[in-house]
């Protein structure tokens, strides 16, 4: 929007959604008249850039179990430290997000359950051992 041209990515909704269109000129004028809006947008963009940077690091430097542990810890923190949460995406989508295949994800989930790091009941995940998950996410611990 600000640089002009086409963005090199696209998005798909996972559920029924409403899309809003803001004409560029009207939006730029709004930002000029409301500088606090621009500052808030910059703050949000910085947070997203930081998360994106961590995601790139995770995908390029960590093994799949570490990526999954980090994702579960992220979900827990996002839900105000709740140890139990429902996956809001399918396991196939989660595997794709983590850069693996569903079969590998299933094996890792089974090993994490066997070692009592987590408990899995369908889409519900319960974190049982935060310390072990943090060590795994940091690459300090391996699944046996």
C-alpha positions as CSV (number, residue, x, y, z in Angstrom):
1,X,0.0,0.0,0.0
2,X,2.7,2.5,0.9
3,X,5.4,1.4,-1.5
4,X,3.0,0.8,-4.4
5,X,3.1,-2.3,-6.6
6,X,2.0,-5.8,-5.8
7,X,2.7,-7.6,-2.6
8,X,4.6,-10.9,-3.2
9,X,2.3,-13.1,-1.1
10,X,-1.4,-13.9,-0.9
11,X,-3.8,-15.0,1.9
12,X,-6.7,-17.4,2.1
13,X,-9.3,-17.4,4.9
14,X,-9.8,-20.5,6.9
15,X,-13.5,-19.6,7.6
16,X,-16.1,-17.3,6.3
17,X,-14.7,-13.7,6.5
18,X,-15.5,-10.1,5.6
19,X,-12.9,-8.2,3.6
20,X,-12.7,-4.4,3.7
21,X,-11.1,-2.3,1.0
22,X,-9.6,1.2,1.8
23,X,-8.7,3.3,-1.2
24,X,-5.0,4.3,-0.8
25,X,-5.5,8.1,-1.1
26,X,-8.2,8.2,1.5
27,X,-6.2,6.0,3.9
28,X,-3.0,8.1,3.5
29,X,-5.1,11.2,4.2
30,X,-6.5,9.6,7.3
31,X,-3.0,8.9,8.5
32,X,-1.9,12.5,7.9
33,X,-4.9,13.8,9.9
34,X,-4.5,11.2,12.7
35,X,-0.7,10.7,13.4
36,X,-1.5,8.5,16.5
37,X,-3.1,6.0,14.1
38,X,0.1,5.8,12.1
39,X,2.2,5.3,15.3
40,X,-0.2,2.5,16.5
41,X,0.1,0.9,13.1
42,X,4.0,1.1,13.3
43,X,3.9,-0.6,16.7
44,X,1.7,-3.4,15.4
45,X,3.9,-3.9,12.3
46,X,7.0,-4.0,14.5
47,X,5.4,-6.8,16.7
48,X,4.5,-8.7,13.6
49,X,8.0,-8.3,12.1
50,X,9.5,-9.6,15.4
51,X,7.3,-12.6,15.3
52,X,8.0,-13.2,11.6
53,X,11.8,-13.0,12.4
54,X,11.4,-15.6,15.1
55,X,9.4,-17.8,12.8
56,X,12.1,-17.6,10.1
57,X,14.8,-18.5,12.7
58,X,12.7,-21.4,13.9
59,X,12.0,-22.8,10.5
60,X,15.6,-22.5,9.3
61,X,17.6,-23.4,12.5
62,X,15.4,-25.7,14.6
63,X,14.3,-29.3,14.3
64,X,10.6,-30.0,14.0
65,X,10.2,-31.1,17.7
66,X,11.7,-27.8,18.8
67,X,9.4,-25.8,16.4
68,X,6.4,-27.6,17.8
69,X,7.4,-27.1,21.4
70,X,8.0,-23.3,20.7
71,X,4.6,-23.1,19.0
72,X,2.8,-24.7,21.9
73,X,4.5,-22.4,24.3
74,X,3.5,-19.5,22.1
75,X,-0.1,-20.6,22.1
76,X,0.0,-21.0,25.9
77,X,1.4,-17.5,26.3
78,X,-1.1,-16.0,23.9
79,X,-3.9,-17.5,26.0
80,X,-2.5,-15.8,29.2
81,X,-0.5,-18.8,30.3
82,X,-3.3,-21.4,30.0
83,X,-1.9,-24.9,30.0
84,X,-4.9,-26.2,28.0
85,X,-6.0,-25.0,24.7
86,X,-7.6,-26.1,21.5
87,X,-5.7,-26.1,18.2
88,X,-7.4,-23.4,16.1
89,X,-6.0,-25.0,12.9
90,X,-6.1,-28.6,11.6
91,X,-3.1,-30.9,12.2
92,X,-2.4,-30.8,8.5
93,X,-2.3,-27.0,8.5
94,X,-0.1,-27.1,11.6
95,X,2.3,-29.5,9.9
96,X,2.5,-27.2,6.9
97,X,3.1,-24.2,9.2
98,X,5.9,-26.0,10.9
99,X,7.5,-27.0,7.6
100,X,6.8,-30.7,7.9
101,X,4.3,-33.4,6.9
102,X,1.3,-34.6,8.9
103,X,2.9,-38.1,9.5
104,X,6.0,-36.5,11.1
105,X,3.8,-34.2,13.2
106,X,1.8,-37.2,14.4
107,X,5.0,-39.1,15.4
108,X,6.3,-36.1,17.3
109,X,3.0,-35.6,19.1
110,X,3.0,-39.2,20.1
111,X,6.6,-39.0,21.5
112,X,5.8,-35.8,23.4
113,X,2.8,-37.5,24.9
114,X,4.8,-40.7,25.8
115,X,7.4,-38.5,27.5
116,X,4.5,-36.7,29.3
117,X,5.5,-33.2,27.9
118,X,1.9,-32.8,26.6
119,X,-1.5,-34.6,26.6
120,X,-3.4,-34.7,23.4
121,X,-7.2,-35.3,23.1
122,X,-8.3,-34.6,19.6
123,X,-7.7,-30.9,19.1
124,X,-7.2,-30.2,22.8
125,X,-3.6,-29.9,23.9
126,X,-2.6,-29.8,27.6
127,X,1.0,-28.8,28.5
128,X,2.2,-31.0,31.3
129,X,5.9,-30.1,31.5
130,X,6.7,-26.4,30.6
131,X,10.4,-26.8,31.6
132,X,10.9,-29.8,29.2
133,X,9.0,-27.9,26.4
134,X,11.2,-24.8,26.9
135,X,14.4,-26.9,26.8
136,X,13.1,-28.7,23.7
137,X,12.2,-25.4,22.1
138,X,15.7,-24.0,22.8
139,X,17.3,-27.0,21.3
140,X,18.8,-28.1,24.7
141,X,16.8,-31.3,24.9
142,X,16.0,-34.0,22.3
143,X,13.0,-36.3,22.2
144,X,13.9,-39.9,22.8
